[in-house]
Amino acid sequence: MTKFQLVSMGLAVVGAVSYHLSQKSVPKDASPLVVLFHAYLIASALCLVIVLLTGGAQERAELLRPRPVSLALGVCVLAIEVGVLLVYRSGWPVGRAALISTLAATAVLLPVGYWFFDESLPLLKVAGLLVCLVGTVLLCW
């Protein structure tokens, strides 16, 4: 495993933990859509500043030409964000909600990766997924 792989996974883990703690901390009287609007306004501003400071001419030009995948990704992000916020508002514990949503997405994405992206799906990975499912049932019992 390369240093870049380790650092990027570390960033993803720190981001995910911070994300779930922040989502769990949103006050019940706050509007979910307003909270998300502000969060993505800040994220957008940070992305813009980083691209302007570190990006090349091509990246800066792309700011004015959004790709269709950006629209799809935006809709997906909104669904995730509202879903997670509502999950916590409905009373799910932070550890179980994150685990179940991640495991459910993984259970869907493993075969999707195999069928549509030519990713390998050896029996050992299938067995690992089954062990995770059993472990999740035990943790949520």
C-alpha positions as CSV (number, residue, x, y, z in Angstrom):
1,M,0.0,0.0,0.0
2,T,1.4,3.4,-0.9
3,K,1.7,6.4,1.3
4,F,-0.9,8.2,-0.8
5,Q,-3.4,5.4,-0.3
6,L,-2.9,5.5,3.4
7,V,-3.2,9.2,3.7
8,S,-6.3,9.3,1.5
9,M,-7.9,6.5,3.5
10,G,-7.0,8.4,6.7
11,L,-8.6,11.5,5.4
12,A,-11.7,9.6,4.4
13,V,-12.0,8.0,7.9
14,V,-11.4,11.3,9.7
15,G,-14.0,12.9,7.4
16,A,-16.5,10.2,7.9
17,V,-16.2,10.2,11.7
18,S,-16.4,14.0,11.8
19,Y,-19.3,13.9,9.4
20,H,-21.4,11.5,11.5
21,L,-20.6,13.3,14.7
22,S,-21.7,16.6,13.1
23,Q,-24.9,15.1,11.6
24,K,-25.8,13.6,15.0
25,S,-25.2,17.0,16.6
26,V,-27.6,19.0,14.4
27,P,-30.3,20.4,16.7
28,K,-33.8,18.9,16.3
29,D,-35.3,22.4,15.7
30,A,-32.9,23.2,12.8
31,S,-34.3,22.8,9.3
32,P,-32.4,19.9,7.7
33,L,-32.4,21.6,4.3
34,V,-31.1,24.9,5.7
35,V,-28.3,23.1,7.6
36,L,-27.3,21.3,4.4
37,F,-27.5,24.5,2.4
38,H,-25.0,26.2,4.7
39,A,-22.8,23.1,4.8
40,Y,-22.6,22.9,1.1
41,L,-22.2,26.6,0.7
42,I,-19.1,26.3,2.9
43,A,-17.8,23.2,1.1
44,S,-18.4,24.9,-2.3
45,A,-16.5,28.0,-1.2
46,L,-13.6,25.9,0.1
47,C,-13.5,24.0,-3.2
48,L,-13.5,27.2,-5.2
49,V,-10.7,28.7,-3.1
50,I,-8.6,25.5,-3.4
51,V,-9.1,25.3,-7.2
52,L,-8.3,29.0,-7.6
53,L,-5.1,28.7,-5.5
54,T,-3.8,25.3,-6.7
55,G,-5.5,24.4,-10.0
56,G,-4.3,25.0,-13.5
57,A,-6.0,26.9,-16.2
58,Q,-8.0,23.9,-17.3
59,E,-9.4,23.3,-13.8
60,R,-10.3,27.0,-13.5
61,A,-12.0,26.8,-16.9
62,E,-14.0,23.7,-15.8
63,L,-15.6,25.8,-13.1
64,L,-17.7,27.4,-15.8
65,R,-18.6,24.1,-17.6
66,P,-20.1,21.7,-15.1
67,R,-20.3,18.1,-16.3
68,P,-23.6,16.2,-16.3
69,V,-22.1,13.8,-13.6
70,S,-21.9,16.8,-11.3
71,L,-25.7,17.1,-11.4
72,A,-26.2,13.5,-10.7
73,L,-23.7,13.6,-7.9
74,G,-25.4,16.6,-6.4
75,V,-28.7,14.8,-6.3
76,C,-27.0,11.7,-4.7
77,V,-25.2,13.8,-2.1
78,L,-28.5,15.5,-1.1
79,A,-30.2,12.1,-0.8
80,I,-27.4,10.9,1.5
81,E,-27.3,14.0,3.6
82,V,-31.0,14.2,4.2
83,G,-31.2,10.5,4.7
84,V,-28.5,10.5,7.4
85,L,-29.9,13.5,9.1
86,L,-33.3,12.0,9.3
87,V,-31.9,8.7,10.4
88,Y,-30.3,10.4,13.4
89,R,-33.4,12.5,14.1
90,S,-35.5,9.3,14.2
91,G,-33.3,8.1,17.1
92,W,-30.8,5.7,15.6
93,P,-27.5,5.5,17.6
94,V,-24.6,7.0,15.8
95,G,-22.5,3.8,15.7
96,R,-25.3,1.5,14.4
97,A,-26.7,4.0,11.9
98,A,-23.3,4.5,10.2
99,L,-22.5,0.8,10.3
100,I,-25.9,-0.3,8.8
101,S,-25.9,2.3,6.1
102,T,-22.3,1.6,5.1
103,L,-22.8,-2.2,5.1
104,A,-26.1,-2.0,3.1
105,A,-24.3,0.2,0.5
106,T,-21.4,-2.2,0.4
107,A,-23.8,-5.2,0.0
108,V,-25.2,-3.5,-3.1
109,L,-21.9,-2.1,-4.5
110,L,-20.0,-5.4,-4.4
111,P,-22.1,-7.1,-7.0
112,V,-22.6,-3.9,-9.0
113,G,-18.8,-3.5,-9.1
114,Y,-18.6,-7.1,-10.3
115,W,-21.3,-6.8,-13.0
116,F,-20.7,-3.3,-14.3
117,F,-17.1,-2.5,-13.6
118,D,-15.4,-5.8,-14.1
119,E,-14.2,-5.9,-10.5
120,S,-13.3,-9.2,-8.9
121,L,-15.6,-10.8,-6.4
122,P,-13.8,-13.8,-5.1
123,L,-15.6,-16.2,-2.7
124,L,-13.5,-14.8,0.2
125,K,-15.0,-11.3,-0.3
126,V,-18.5,-12.8,-0.4
127,A,-17.7,-14.7,2.8
128,G,-16.4,-11.5,4.4
129,L,-19.6,-9.7,3.5
130,L,-21.7,-12.5,5.1
131,V,-19.5,-12.3,8.2
132,C,-20.1,-8.5,8.3
133,L,-23.8,-9.0,7.9
134,V,-23.9,-11.5,10.8
135,G,-21.7,-9.1,12.9
136,T,-24.0,-6.2,12.2
137,V,-27.0,-8.3,13.3
138,L,-25.2,-9.2,16.5
139,L,-24.2,-5.5,17.2
140,C,-27.8,-4.3,16.6
141,W,-29.5,-7.0,18.5
